[in-house]
Amino acid sequence: MTDSAVSAPGTPIWVDHVSLEPIDTSQGPFATVADPQSAIFAAIQMSDAS
């Protein structure tokens, strides 16, 4: 159950973070789907920067 729940809401959350990131946007939205880890790291870095 946890996997399904995390997969569904987790996808849009990462996309939102990437959307805010200009670097990820340059590569395109496909990069996020292809490399979900990249999005996660980007979100972490953003949190640290803030």
ABEGO torsion letter per residue (X at the ends): XAAAAAAAAAAAAAAAAAAABAAAAAAEAAAAAABAAAAAAAAAAAAAAX
